Amino acid sequence: MVQVEQRPVLVLPDGRVPRNEAARFLGVRAKTMAEWQRLGRGPTSRLVGSRRFYMIDDLRSFASGEGK
């Protein structure tokens, strides 16, 4: 399990967080988030158009160790 430090980030009104902000929230690089998504690891993500988003609740669950 990766130890993560939660940081304040931009959360859209519907609870979505862009990949770069999600990475900052978890204290990792956006490239790491992309690799986790490719491998089926990390928090659940959603593709909207051509951009990848994460729900803030999924990020919190992952950060607390309840996620994948």
Predicted model as a PDB file, atoms N, CA, C, CB and O in Angstrom, pLDDT in the B-factor column:
MODEL        1                                                                  
ATOM      1  N   MET A   1       0.851  -1.190   0.000  1.00 49.00           N  
ATOM      2  CA  MET A   1       0.000   0.000   0.000  1.00 49.00           C  
ATOM      3  C   MET A   1       0.883   1.235   0.000  1.00 49.00           C  
ATOM      4  CB  MET A   1      -0.961   0.008   1.225  1.00 49.00           C  
ATOM      5  O   MET A   1       1.882   1.293   0.717  1.00 49.00           O  
ATOM      6  N   VAL A   2       0.523   2.197  -0.785  1.00 52.00           N  
ATOM      7  CA  VAL A   2       1.239   3.461  -0.883  1.00 52.00           C  
ATOM      8  C   VAL A   2       0.739   4.409   0.204  1.00 52.00           C  
ATOM      9  CB  VAL A   2       1.061   4.092  -2.290  1.00 52.00           C  
ATOM     10  O   VAL A   2      -0.468   4.581   0.377  1.00 52.00           O  
ATOM     11  N   GLN A   3       1.666   5.022   0.933  1.00 54.00           N  
ATOM     12  CA  GLN A   3       1.294   6.015   1.944  1.00 54.00           C  
ATOM     13  C   GLN A   3       1.038   7.328   1.215  1.00 54.00           C  
ATOM     14  CB  GLN A   3       2.417   6.178   3.049  1.00 54.00           C  
ATOM     15  O   GLN A   3       1.898   7.787   0.462  1.00 54.00           O  
ATOM     16  N   VAL A   4      -0.110   7.935   1.418  1.00 51.00           N  
ATOM     17  CA  VAL A   4      -0.452   9.170   0.718  1.00 51.00           C  
ATOM     18  C   VAL A   4      -0.772  10.276   1.699  1.00 51.00           C  
ATOM     19  CB  VAL A   4      -1.631   8.947  -0.219  1.00 51.00           C  
ATOM     20  O   VAL A   4      -1.247  10.037   2.810  1.00 51.00           O  
ATOM     21  N   GLU A   5      -0.500  11.485   1.262  1.00 55.00           N  
ATOM     22  CA  GLU A   5      -0.809  12.666   2.061  1.00 55.00           C  
ATOM     23  C   GLU A   5      -1.869  13.455   1.316  1.00 55.00           C  
ATOM     24  CB  GLU A   5       0.469  13.539   2.331  1.00 55.00           C  
ATOM     25  O   GLU A   5      -1.645  13.867   0.178  1.00 55.00           O  
ATOM     26  N   GLN A   6      -3.022  13.672   1.940  1.00 55.00           N  
ATOM     27  CA  GLN A   6      -4.100  14.396   1.284  1.00 55.00           C  
ATOM     28  C   GLN A   6      -3.795  15.889   1.274  1.00 55.00           C  
ATOM     29  CB  GLN A   6      -5.443  14.123   1.984  1.00 55.00           C  
ATOM     30  O   GLN A   6      -3.390  16.456   2.289  1.00 55.00           O  
ATOM     31  N   ARG A   7      -3.993  16.515   0.128  1.00 65.00           N  
ATOM     32  CA  ARG A   7      -3.756  17.939  -0.048  1.00 65.00           C  
ATOM     33  C   ARG A   7      -5.000  18.581  -0.638  1.00 65.00           C  
ATOM     34  CB  ARG A   7      -2.526  18.191  -0.949  1.00 65.00           C  
ATOM     35  O   ARG A   7      -5.774  17.910  -1.321  1.00 65.00           O  
ATOM     36  N   PRO A   8      -5.207  19.885  -0.384  1.00 73.00           N  
ATOM     37  CA  PRO A   8      -6.389  20.549  -0.953  1.00 73.00           C  
ATOM     38  C   PRO A   8      -6.299  20.618  -2.487  1.00 73.00           C  
ATOM     39  CB  PRO A   8      -6.538  21.975  -0.366  1.00 73.00           C  
ATOM     40  O   PRO A   8      -5.235  20.885  -3.045  1.00 73.00           O  
ATOM     41  N   VAL A   9      -7.428  20.374  -3.149  1.00 81.00           N  
ATOM     42  CA  VAL A   9      -7.454  20.368  -4.612  1.00 81.00           C  
ATOM     43  C   VAL A   9      -8.742  20.991  -5.129  1.00 81.00           C  
ATOM     44  CB  VAL A   9      -7.305  18.938  -5.150  1.00 81.00           C  
ATOM     45  O   VAL A   9      -9.692  21.207  -4.377  1.00 81.00           O  
ATOM     46  N   LEU A  10      -8.756  21.272  -6.418  1.00 83.00           N  
ATOM     47  CA  LEU A  10      -9.943  21.788  -7.098  1.00 83.00           C  
ATOM     48  C   LEU A  10     -10.921  20.638  -7.318  1.00 83.00           C  
ATOM     49  CB  LEU A  10      -9.567  22.467  -8.455  1.00 83.00           C  
ATOM     50  O   LEU A  10     -10.584  19.644  -7.960  1.00 83.00           O  
ATOM     51  N   VAL A  11     -12.123  20.777  -6.787  1.00 86.00           N  
ATOM     52  CA  VAL A  11     -13.173  19.779  -6.985  1.00 86.00           C  
ATOM     53  C   VAL A  11     -14.302  20.459  -7.744  1.00 86.00           C  
ATOM     54  CB  VAL A  11     -13.678  19.178  -5.614  1.00 86.00           C  
ATOM     55  O   VAL A  11     -14.807  21.493  -7.309  1.00 86.00           O  
ATOM     56  N   LEU A  12     -14.703  19.887  -8.874  1.00 84.00           N  
ATOM     57  CA  LEU A  12     -15.785  20.449  -9.674  1.00 84.00           C  
ATOM     58  C   LEU A  12     -17.108  20.280  -8.916  1.00 84.00           C  
ATOM     59  CB  LEU A  12     -15.854  19.765 -11.079  1.00 84.00           C  
ATOM     60  O   LEU A  12     -17.198  19.433  -8.027  1.00 84.00           O  
ATOM     61  N   PRO A  13     -18.127  21.066  -9.249  1.00 86.00           N  
ATOM     62  CA  PRO A  13     -19.406  21.011  -8.519  1.00 86.00           C  
ATOM     63  C   PRO A  13     -20.032  19.619  -8.419  1.00 86.00           C  
ATOM     64  CB  PRO A  13     -20.383  21.926  -9.176  1.00 86.00           C  
ATOM     65  O   PRO A  13     -20.734  19.332  -7.449  1.00 86.00           O  
ATOM     66  N   ASP A  14     -19.792  18.757  -9.398  1.00 91.00           N  
ATOM     67  CA  ASP A  14     -20.377  17.409  -9.354  1.00 91.00           C  
ATOM     68  C   ASP A  14     -19.487  16.394  -8.634  1.00 91.00           C  
ATOM     69  CB  ASP A  14     -20.651  16.924 -10.764  1.00 91.00           C  
ATOM     70  O   ASP A  14     -19.798  15.203  -8.620  1.00 91.00           O  
ATOM     71  N   GLY A  15     -18.377  16.856  -8.032  1.00 90.00           N  
ATOM     72  CA  GLY A  15     -17.496  15.978  -7.277  1.00 90.00           C  
ATOM     73  C   GLY A  15     -16.333  15.406  -8.063  1.00 90.00           C  
ATOM     74  O   GLY A  15     -15.515  14.662  -7.522  1.00 90.00           O  
ATOM     75  N   ARG A  16     -16.259  15.761  -9.361  1.00 94.00           N  
ATOM     76  CA  ARG A  16     -15.147  15.271 -10.181  1.00 94.00           C  
ATOM     77  C   ARG A  16     -13.878  16.064  -9.886  1.00 94.00           C  
ATOM     78  CB  ARG A  16     -15.497  15.361 -11.682  1.00 94.00           C  
ATOM     79  O   ARG A  16     -13.918  17.249  -9.556  1.00 94.00           O  
ATOM     80  N   VAL A  17     -12.739  15.359 -10.019  1.00 96.00           N  
ATOM     81  CA  VAL A  17     -11.428  15.973  -9.836  1.00 96.00           C  
ATOM     82  C   VAL A  17     -10.587  15.605 -11.059  1.00 96.00           C  
ATOM     83  CB  VAL A  17     -10.740  15.496  -8.489  1.00 96.00           C  
ATOM     84  O   VAL A  17     -10.472  14.421 -11.379  1.00 96.00           O  
ATOM     85  N   PRO A  18      -9.989  16.592 -11.759  1.00 96.00           N  
ATOM     86  CA  PRO A  18      -9.127  16.279 -12.897  1.00 96.00           C  
ATOM     87  C   PRO A  18      -7.908  15.458 -12.448  1.00 96.00           C  
ATOM     88  CB  PRO A  18      -8.670  17.580 -13.596  1.00 96.00           C  
ATOM     89  O   PRO A  18      -7.508  15.526 -11.286  1.00 96.00           O  
ATOM     90  N   ARG A  19      -7.330  14.696 -13.356  1.00 96.00           N  
ATOM     91  CA  ARG A  19      -6.216  13.806 -13.022  1.00 96.00           C  
ATOM     92  C   ARG A  19      -5.072  14.539 -12.331  1.00 96.00           C  
ATOM     93  CB  ARG A  19      -5.700  13.131 -14.275  1.00 96.00           C  
ATOM     94  O   ARG A  19      -4.543  14.037 -11.339  1.00 96.00           O  
ATOM     95  N   ASN A  20      -4.677  15.704 -12.821  1.00 95.00           N  
ATOM     96  CA  ASN A  20      -3.544  16.397 -12.204  1.00 95.00           C  
ATOM     97  C   ASN A  20      -3.852  16.813 -10.770  1.00 95.00           C  
ATOM     98  CB  ASN A  20      -3.164  17.624 -13.028  1.00 95.00           C  
ATOM     99  O   ASN A  20      -2.967  16.794  -9.914  1.00 95.00           O  
ATOM    100  N   GLU A  21      -5.090  17.185 -10.507  1.00 94.00           N  
ATOM    101  CA  GLU A  21      -5.500  17.550  -9.150  1.00 94.00           C  
ATOM    102  C   GLU A  21      -5.609  16.304  -8.269  1.00 94.00           C  
ATOM    103  CB  GLU A  21      -6.845  18.306  -9.177  1.00 94.00           C  
ATOM    104  O   GLU A  21      -5.258  16.344  -7.089  1.00 94.00           O  
ATOM    105  N   ALA A  22      -6.092  15.209  -8.836  1.00 95.00           N  
ATOM    106  CA  ALA A  22      -6.182  13.947  -8.087  1.00 95.00           C  
ATOM    107  C   ALA A  22      -4.785  13.484  -7.677  1.00 95.00           C  
ATOM    108  CB  ALA A  22      -6.888  12.850  -8.934  1.00 95.00           C  
ATOM    109  O   ALA A  22      -4.581  13.013  -6.558  1.00 95.00           O  
ATOM    110  N   ALA A  23      -3.838  13.622  -8.584  1.00 94.00           N  
ATOM    111  CA  ALA A  23      -2.455  13.254  -8.274  1.00 94.00           C  
ATOM    112  C   ALA A  23      -1.913  14.109  -7.136  1.00 94.00           C  
ATOM    113  CB  ALA A  23      -1.564  13.402  -9.519  1.00 94.00           C  
ATOM    114  O   ALA A  23      -1.252  13.601  -6.230  1.00 94.00           O  
ATOM    115  N   ARG A  24      -2.192  15.392  -7.186  1.00 93.00           N  
ATOM    116  CA  ARG A  24      -1.737  16.282  -6.120  1.00 93.00           C  
ATOM    117  C   ARG A  24      -2.385  15.903  -4.789  1.00 93.00           C  
ATOM    118  CB  ARG A  24      -2.053  17.748  -6.469  1.00 93.00           C  
ATOM    119  O   ARG A  24      -1.723  15.925  -3.751  1.00 93.00           O  
ATOM    120  N   PHE A  25      -3.653  15.562  -4.812  1.00 92.00           N  
ATOM    121  CA  PHE A  25      -4.382  15.136  -3.609  1.00 92.00           C  
ATOM    122  C   PHE A  25      -3.706  13.922  -2.962  1.00 92.00           C  
ATOM    123  CB  PHE A  25      -5.852  14.801  -3.959  1.00 92.00           C  
ATOM    124  O   PHE A  25      -3.592  13.839  -1.739  1.00 92.00           O  
ATOM    125  N   LEU A  26      -3.262  12.987  -3.803  1.00 92.00           N  
ATOM    126  CA  LEU A  26      -2.644  11.765  -3.297  1.00 92.00           C  
ATOM    127  C   LEU A  26      -1.141  11.890  -3.103  1.00 92.00           C  
ATOM    128  CB  LEU A  26      -2.931  10.631  -4.230  1.00 92.00           C  
ATOM    129  O   LEU A  26      -0.517  10.997  -2.531  1.00 92.00           O  
ATOM    130  N   GLY A  27      -0.549  12.991  -3.572  1.00 91.00           N  
ATOM    131  CA  GLY A  27       0.887  13.191  -3.406  1.00 91.00           C  
ATOM    132  C   GLY A  27       1.734  12.388  -4.371  1.00 91.00           C  
ATOM    133  O   GLY A  27       2.867  12.020  -4.061  1.00 91.00           O  
ATOM    134  N   VAL A  28       1.174  12.116  -5.556  1.00 94.00           N  
ATOM    135  CA  VAL A  28       1.912  11.403  -6.600  1.00 94.00           C  
ATOM    136  C   VAL A  28       1.876  12.229  -7.879  1.00 94.00           C  
ATOM    137  CB  VAL A  28       1.317   9.980  -6.841  1.00 94.00           C  
ATOM    138  O   VAL A  28       1.197  13.254  -7.939  1.00 94.00           O  
ATOM    139  N   ARG A  29       2.600  11.790  -8.898  1.00 96.00           N  
ATOM    140  CA  ARG A  29       2.592  12.488 -10.185  1.00 96.00           C  
ATOM    141  C   ARG A  29       1.399  12.045 -11.026  1.00 96.00           C  
ATOM    142  CB  ARG A  29       3.907  12.232 -10.949  1.00 96.00           C  
ATOM    143  O   ARG A  29       0.899  10.932 -10.865  1.00 96.00           O  
ATOM    144  N   ALA A  30       0.946  12.917 -11.922  1.00 96.00           N  
ATOM    145  CA  ALA A  30      -0.164  12.575 -12.820  1.00 96.00           C  
ATOM    146  C   ALA A  30       0.189  11.358 -13.665  1.00 96.00           C  
ATOM    147  CB  ALA A  30      -0.517  13.771 -13.730  1.00 96.00           C  
ATOM    148  O   ALA A  30      -0.685  10.558 -13.999  1.00 96.00           O  
ATOM    149  N   LYS A  31       1.448  11.218 -14.006  1.00 97.00           N  
ATOM    150  CA  LYS A  31       1.906  10.072 -14.787  1.00 97.00           C  
ATOM    151  C   LYS A  31       1.692   8.766 -14.004  1.00 97.00           C  
ATOM    152  CB  LYS A  31       3.398  10.239 -15.162  1.00 97.00           C  
ATOM    153  O   LYS A  31       1.375   7.731 -14.590  1.00 97.00           O  
ATOM    154  N   THR A  32       1.868   8.825 -12.693  1.00 97.00           N  
ATOM    155  CA  THR A  32       1.623   7.657 -11.841  1.00 97.00           C  
ATOM    156  C   THR A  32       0.151   7.291 -11.877  1.00 97.00           C  
ATOM    157  CB  THR A  32       2.073   7.927 -10.387  1.00 97.00           C  
ATOM    158  O   THR A  32      -0.201   6.114 -11.958  1.00 97.00           O  
ATOM    159  N   MET A  33      -0.715   8.305 -11.817  1.00 96.00           N  
ATOM    160  CA  MET A  33      -2.160   8.061 -11.890  1.00 96.00           C  
ATOM    161  C   MET A  33      -2.519   7.390 -13.221  1.00 96.00           C  
ATOM    162  CB  MET A  33      -2.947   9.390 -11.727  1.00 96.00           C  
ATOM    163  O   MET A  33      -3.343   6.476 -13.256  1.00 96.00           O  
ATOM    164  N   ALA A  34      -1.903   7.844 -14.304  1.00 95.00           N  
ATOM    165  CA  ALA A  34      -2.162   7.265 -15.623  1.00 95.00           C  
ATOM    166  C   ALA A  34      -1.718   5.803 -15.663  1.00 95.00           C  
ATOM    167  CB  ALA A  34      -1.438   8.074 -16.722  1.00 95.00           C  
ATOM    168  O   ALA A  34      -2.408   4.955 -16.228  1.00 95.00           O  
ATOM    169  N   GLU A  35      -0.572   5.515 -15.067  1.00 97.00           N  
ATOM    170  CA  GLU A  35      -0.074   4.146 -15.045  1.00 97.00           C  
ATOM    171  C   GLU A  35      -0.969   3.252 -14.184  1.00 97.00           C  
ATOM    172  CB  GLU A  35       1.368   4.113 -14.524  1.00 97.00           C  
ATOM    173  O   GLU A  35      -1.257   2.116 -14.563  1.00 97.00           O  
ATOM    174  N   TRP A  36      -1.407   3.753 -13.035  1.00 96.00           N  
ATOM    175  CA  TRP A  36      -2.329   2.983 -12.196  1.00 96.00           C  
ATOM    176  C   TRP A  36      -3.602   2.659 -12.971  1.00 96.00           C  
ATOM    177  CB  TRP A  36      -2.670   3.758 -10.903  1.00 96.00           C  
ATOM    178  O   TRP A  36      -4.102   1.536 -12.909  1.00 96.00           O  
ATOM    179  N   GLN A  37      -4.121   3.637 -13.696  1.00 94.00           N  
ATOM    180  CA  GLN A  37      -5.348   3.423 -14.471  1.00 94.00           C  
ATOM    181  C   GLN A  37      -5.119   2.364 -15.540  1.00 94.00           C  
ATOM    182  CB  GLN A  37      -5.825   4.741 -15.119  1.00 94.00           C  
ATOM    183  O   GLN A  37      -5.972   1.504 -15.759  1.00 94.00           O  
ATOM    184  N   ARG A  38      -3.979   2.425 -16.201  1.00 95.00           N  
ATOM    185  CA  ARG A  38      -3.639   1.455 -17.244  1.00 95.00           C  
ATOM    186  C   ARG A  38      -3.545   0.040 -16.678  1.00 95.00           C  
ATOM    187  CB  ARG A  38      -2.317   1.838 -17.916  1.00 95.00           C  
ATOM    188  O   ARG A  38      -3.933  -0.927 -17.335  1.00 95.00           O  
ATOM    189  N   LEU A  39      -3.024  -0.074 -15.451  1.00 96.00           N  
ATOM    190  CA  LEU A  39      -2.844  -1.378 -14.814  1.00 96.00           C  
ATOM    191  C   LEU A  39      -4.070  -1.853 -14.048  1.00 96.00           C  
ATOM    192  CB  LEU A  39      -1.673  -1.328 -13.884  1.00 96.00           C  
ATOM    193  O   LEU A  39      -4.083  -2.967 -13.525  1.00 96.00           O  
ATOM    194  N   GLY A  40      -5.115  -1.004 -13.977  1.00 94.00           N  
ATOM    195  CA  GLY A  40      -6.311  -1.366 -13.235  1.00 94.00           C  
ATOM    196  C   GLY A  40      -6.141  -1.233 -11.732  1.00 94.00           C  
ATOM    197  O   GLY A  40      -6.837  -1.897 -10.965  1.00 94.00           O  
ATOM    198  N   ARG A  41      -5.228  -0.388 -11.311  1.00 93.00           N  
ATOM    199  CA  ARG A  41      -4.968  -0.136  -9.888  1.00 93.00           C  
ATOM    200  C   ARG A  41      -5.397   1.282  -9.552  1.00 93.00           C  
ATOM    201  CB  ARG A  41      -3.460  -0.353  -9.540  1.00 93.00           C  
ATOM    202  O   ARG A  41      -5.837   2.039 -10.417  1.00 93.00           O  
ATOM    203  N   GLY A  42      -5.262   1.622  -8.291  1.00 93.00           N  
ATOM    204  CA  GLY A  42      -5.567   2.993  -7.879  1.00 93.00           C  
ATOM    205  C   GLY A  42      -7.058   3.244  -7.817  1.00 93.00           C  
ATOM    206  O   GLY A  42      -7.866   2.330  -7.981  1.00 93.00           O  
ATOM    207  N   PRO A  43      -7.412   4.503  -7.577  1.00 95.00           N  
ATOM    208  CA  PRO A  43      -8.829   4.855  -7.477  1.00 95.00           C  
ATOM    209  C   PRO A  43      -9.529   4.739  -8.834  1.00 95.00           C  
ATOM    210  CB  PRO A  43      -8.983   6.280  -6.927  1.00 95.00           C  
ATOM    211  O   PRO A  43      -8.898   4.868  -9.883  1.00 95.00           O  
ATOM    212  N   THR A  44     -10.821   4.496  -8.797  1.00 94.00           N  
ATOM    213  CA  THR A  44     -11.627   4.395 -10.015  1.00 94.00           C  
ATOM    214  C   THR A  44     -11.635   5.736 -10.739  1.00 94.00           C  
ATOM    215  CB  THR A  44     -13.074   3.946  -9.686  1.00 94.00           C  
ATOM    216  O   THR A  44     -11.772   6.788 -10.115  1.00 94.00           O  
ATOM    217  N   SER A  45     -11.488   5.688 -12.053  1.00 94.00           N  
ATOM    218  CA  SER A  45     -11.511   6.913 -12.846  1.00 94.00           C  
ATOM    219  C   SER A  45     -12.597   6.821 -13.898  1.00 94.00           C  
ATOM    220  CB  SER A  45     -10.142   7.170 -13.503  1.00 94.00           C  
ATOM    221  O   SER A  45     -13.096   5.741 -14.214  1.00 94.00           O  
ATOM    222  N   ARG A  46     -12.954   7.987 -14.437  1.00 94.00           N  
ATOM    223  CA  ARG A  46     -13.987   8.065 -15.478  1.00 94.00           C  
ATOM    224  C   ARG A  46     -13.462   8.925 -16.618  1.00 94.00           C  
ATOM    225  CB  ARG A  46     -15.326   8.649 -14.911  1.00 94.00           C  
ATOM    226  O   ARG A  46     -12.839   9.964 -16.397  1.00 94.00           O  
ATOM    227  N   LEU A  47     -13.721   8.481 -17.820  1.00 94.00           N  
ATOM    228  CA  LEU A  47     -13.321   9.231 -18.994  1.00 94.00           C  
ATOM    229  C   LEU A  47     -14.484  10.117 -19.423  1.00 94.00           C  
ATOM    230  CB  LEU A  47     -12.884   8.284 -20.142  1.00 94.00           C  
ATOM    231  O   LEU A  47     -15.584   9.626 -19.675  1.00 94.00           O  
ATOM    232  N   VAL A  48     -14.240  11.412 -19.505  1.00 92.00           N  
ATOM    233  CA  VAL A  48     -15.245  12.377 -19.953  1.00 92.00           C  
ATOM    234  C   VAL A  48     -14.631  13.099 -21.154  1.00 92.00           C  
ATOM    235  CB  VAL A  48     -15.662  13.399 -18.790  1.00 92.00           C  
ATOM    236  O   VAL A  48     -13.700  13.892 -21.009  1.00 92.00           O  
ATOM    237  N   GLY A  49     -15.164  12.812 -22.327  1.00 93.00           N  
ATOM    238  CA  GLY A  49     -14.532  13.327 -23.543  1.00 93.00           C  
ATOM    239  C   GLY A  49     -13.182  12.652 -23.682  1.00 93.00           C  
ATOM    240  O   GLY A  49     -13.101  11.428 -23.781  1.00 93.00           O  
ATOM    241  N   SER A  50     -12.131  13.442 -23.691  1.00 93.00           N  
ATOM    242  CA  SER A  50     -10.782  12.875 -23.770  1.00 93.00           C  
ATOM    243  C   SER A  50     -10.011  13.051 -22.463  1.00 93.00           C  
ATOM    244  CB  SER A  50     -10.009  13.520 -24.916  1.00 93.00           C  
ATOM    245  O   SER A  50      -8.807  12.800 -22.412  1.00 93.00           O  
ATOM    246  N   ARG A  51     -10.704  13.484 -21.404  1.00 93.00           N  
ATOM    247  CA  ARG A  51     -10.036  13.738 -20.119  1.00 93.00           C  
ATOM    248  C   ARG A  51     -10.468  12.721 -19.070  1.00 93.00           C  
ATOM    249  CB  ARG A  51     -10.340  15.163 -19.624  1.00 93.00           C  
ATOM    250  O   ARG A  51     -11.614  12.272 -19.052  1.00 93.00           O  
ATOM    251  N   ARG A  52      -9.535  12.369 -18.205  1.00 95.00           N  
ATOM    252  CA  ARG A  52      -9.769  11.396 -17.145  1.00 95.00           C  
ATOM    253  C   ARG A  52     -10.034  12.147 -15.844  1.00 95.00           C  
ATOM    254  CB  ARG A  52      -8.558  10.425 -16.993  1.00 95.00           C  
ATOM    255  O   ARG A  52      -9.293  13.058 -15.475  1.00 95.00           O  
ATOM    256  N   PHE A  53     -11.108  11.748 -15.153  1.00 96.00           N  
ATOM    257  CA  PHE A  53     -11.501  12.372 -13.890  1.00 96.00           C  
ATOM    258  C   PHE A  53     -11.662  11.313 -12.809  1.00 96.00           C  
ATOM    259  CB  PHE A  53     -12.808  13.169 -14.057  1.00 96.00           C  
ATOM    260  O   PHE A  53     -11.870  10.135 -13.098  1.00 96.00           O  
ATOM    261  N   TYR A  54     -11.562  11.748 -11.581  1.00 96.00           N  
ATOM    262  CA  TYR A  54     -11.736  10.902 -10.401  1.00 96.00           C  
ATOM    263  C   TYR A  54     -12.762  11.569  -9.506  1.00 96.00           C  
ATOM    264  CB  TYR A  54     -10.380  10.674  -9.642  1.00 96.00           C  
ATOM    265  O   TYR A  54     -12.798  12.796  -9.417  1.00 96.00           O  
ATOM    266  N   MET A  55     -13.592  10.786  -8.844  1.00 96.00           N  
ATOM    267  CA  MET A  55     -14.551  11.340  -7.906  1.00 96.00           C  
ATOM    268  C   MET A  55     -13.841  11.540  -6.568  1.00 96.00           C  
ATOM    269  CB  MET A  55     -15.801  10.410  -7.755  1.00 96.00           C  
ATOM    270  O   MET A  55     -13.064  10.686  -6.141  1.00 96.00           O  
ATOM    271  N   ILE A  56     -14.108  12.662  -5.912  1.00 94.00           N  
ATOM    272  CA  ILE A  56     -13.420  12.994  -4.669  1.00 94.00           C  
ATOM    273  C   ILE A  56     -13.643  11.921  -3.605  1.00 94.00           C  
ATOM    274  CB  ILE A  56     -13.892  14.351  -4.152  1.00 94.00           C  
ATOM    275  O   ILE A  56     -12.734  11.631  -2.827  1.00 94.00           O  
ATOM    276  N   ASP A  57     -14.826  11.332  -3.559  1.00 94.00           N  
ATOM    277  CA  ASP A  57     -15.087  10.275  -2.576  1.00 94.00           C  
ATOM    278  C   ASP A  57     -14.223   9.040  -2.839  1.00 94.00           C  
ATOM    279  CB  ASP A  57     -16.573   9.888  -2.595  1.00 94.00           C  
ATOM    280  O   ASP A  57     -13.759   8.392  -1.901  1.00 94.00           O  
ATOM    281  N   ASP A  58     -14.008   8.717  -4.119  1.00 94.00           N  
ATOM    282  CA  ASP A  58     -13.133   7.590  -4.467  1.00 94.00           C  
ATOM    283  C   ASP A  58     -11.699   7.883  -4.055  1.00 94.00           C  
ATOM    284  CB  ASP A  58     -13.199   7.293  -5.979  1.00 94.00           C  
ATOM    285  O   ASP A  58     -10.994   6.991  -3.582  1.00 94.00           O  
ATOM    286  N   LEU A  59     -11.264   9.119  -4.230  1.00 94.00           N  
ATOM    287  CA  LEU A  59      -9.908   9.496  -3.829  1.00 94.00           C  
ATOM    288  C   LEU A  59      -9.740   9.399  -2.320  1.00 94.00           C  
ATOM    289  CB  LEU A  59      -9.583  10.917  -4.304  1.00 94.00           C  
ATOM    290  O   LEU A  59      -8.717   8.916  -1.834  1.00 94.00           O  
ATOM    291  N   ARG A  60     -10.739   9.855  -1.584  1.00 92.00           N  
ATOM    292  CA  ARG A  60     -10.674   9.776  -0.114  1.00 92.00           C  
ATOM    293  C   ARG A  60     -10.637   8.324   0.352  1.00 92.00           C  
ATOM    294  CB  ARG A  60     -11.878  10.502   0.521  1.00 92.00           C  
ATOM    295  O   ARG A  60      -9.876   7.978   1.256  1.00 92.00           O  
ATOM    296  N   SER A  61     -11.455   7.478  -0.261  1.00 93.00           N  
ATOM    297  CA  SER A  61     -11.457   6.045   0.092  1.00 93.00           C  
ATOM    298  C   SER A  61     -10.108   5.417  -0.199  1.00 93.00           C  
ATOM    299  CB  SER A  61     -12.561   5.294  -0.678  1.00 93.00           C  
ATOM    300  O   SER A  61      -9.578   4.668   0.622  1.00 93.00           O  
ATOM    301  N   PHE A  62      -9.558   5.714  -1.347  1.00 93.00           N  
ATOM    302  CA  PHE A  62      -8.248   5.169  -1.714  1.00 93.00           C  
ATOM    303  C   PHE A  62      -7.180   5.653  -0.748  1.00 93.00           C  
ATOM    304  CB  PHE A  62      -7.878   5.564  -3.152  1.00 93.00           C  
ATOM    305  O   PHE A  62      -6.335   4.873  -0.309  1.00 93.00           O  
ATOM    306  N   ALA A  63      -7.215   6.938  -0.416  1.00 91.00           N  
ATOM    307  CA  ALA A  63      -6.215   7.517   0.489  1.00 91.00           C  
ATOM    308  C   ALA A  63      -6.299   6.911   1.884  1.00 91.00           C  
ATOM    309  CB  ALA A  63      -6.391   9.030   0.574  1.00 91.00           C  
ATOM    310  O   ALA A  63      -5.282   6.792   2.567  1.00 91.00           O  
ATOM    311  N   SER A  64      -7.484   6.531   2.309  1.00 88.00           N  
ATOM    312  CA  SER A  64      -7.651   5.967   3.655  1.00 88.00           C  
ATOM    313  C   SER A  64      -7.391   4.462   3.676  1.00 88.00           C  
ATOM    314  CB  SER A  64      -9.060   6.255   4.178  1.00 88.00           C  
ATOM    315  O   SER A  64      -7.478   3.832   4.730  1.00 88.00           O  
ATOM    316  N   GLY A  65      -7.077   3.887   2.525  1.00 85.00           N  
ATOM    317  CA  GLY A  65      -6.771   2.456   2.460  1.00 85.00           C  
ATOM    318  C   GLY A  65      -7.963   1.579   2.175  1.00 85.00           C  
ATOM    319  O   GLY A  65      -7.837   0.355   2.170  1.00 85.00           O  
ATOM    320  N   GLU A  66      -9.121   2.172   1.939  1.00 73.00           N  
ATOM    321  CA  GLU A  66     -10.338   1.375   1.660  1.00 73.00           C  
ATOM    322  C   GLU A  66     -10.462   1.046   0.183  1.00 73.00           C  
ATOM    323  CB  GLU A  66     -11.594   2.129   2.123  1.00 73.00           C  
ATOM    324  O   GLU A  66     -11.237   0.166  -0.191  1.00 73.00           O  
ATOM    325  N   GLY A  67      -9.698   1.748  -0.673  1.00 61.00           N  
ATOM    326  CA  GLY A  67      -9.787   1.519  -2.115  1.00 61.00           C  
ATOM    327  C   GLY A  67      -8.864   0.407  -2.558  1.00 61.00           C  
ATOM    328  O   GLY A  67      -8.326  -0.331  -1.732  1.00 61.00           O  
ATOM    329  N   LYS A  68      -8.680   0.285  -3.869  1.00 58.00           N  
ATOM    330  CA  LYS A  68      -7.836  -0.768  -4.457  1.00 58.00           C  
ATOM    331  C   LYS A  68      -6.392  -0.609  -4.026  1.00 58.00           C  
ATOM    332  CB  LYS A  68      -7.926  -0.745  -5.988  1.00 58.00           C  
ATOM    333  O   LYS A  68      -5.539  -1.403  -4.422  1.00 58.00           O  
TER     334      LYS A  68                                                      
ENDMDL                                                                          
END                                                                             
